């Protein structure tokens, strides 16, 4: 018999320092829970994380109760919310989107608008800026995972996307997500 998993999403933001991930993950483990999925990075001088913590309802309550002290001791802003398991098999095909361009305002908004107009969900996104080799030109890179409805004609979507990106001077790739 399958057990019903319960989850807590925790977001954390605060000044970065060594040992932060160790202390945060230790507290979750000590309260009988497990980090099932996470994204952690340093943005500017700030540590930022989103964690999907799995546990029994009572162990998640222990983590929730420990958050104010953890927030104080680690000098983090912590926000949490209970959630359930993600619905599986929604008839969506996972595709990877990679875009590189000279940095300028509006790239993320333009890409988000393209997919929103087609009712395609952006499921994961990471962006970064960097200086181009040799020239130092400010560059912007986006990596996304999108969920494309199974009844979408992929060749048509890919052609529309490539034309859209060409019009914005964005170098782009849309391909099936690799496992």
Secondary structure, DSSP 8 states (H G I E B T S, - for coil): -----EEEEEEEEEE--TTHHHHHHHHHHHTT-EEEEEEEEEETTEEEEEEEEEE-HHHHHHHHHHHHHHHHHHTEEEEEEEE-------SEEEEEEEEEEE--TTHHHHHHHHHHHTT-EEEEEEEEEEE-TTT--EEEEEEEEEEEETTS-HHHHHHHHHHHHHHTT-EEEEEE---
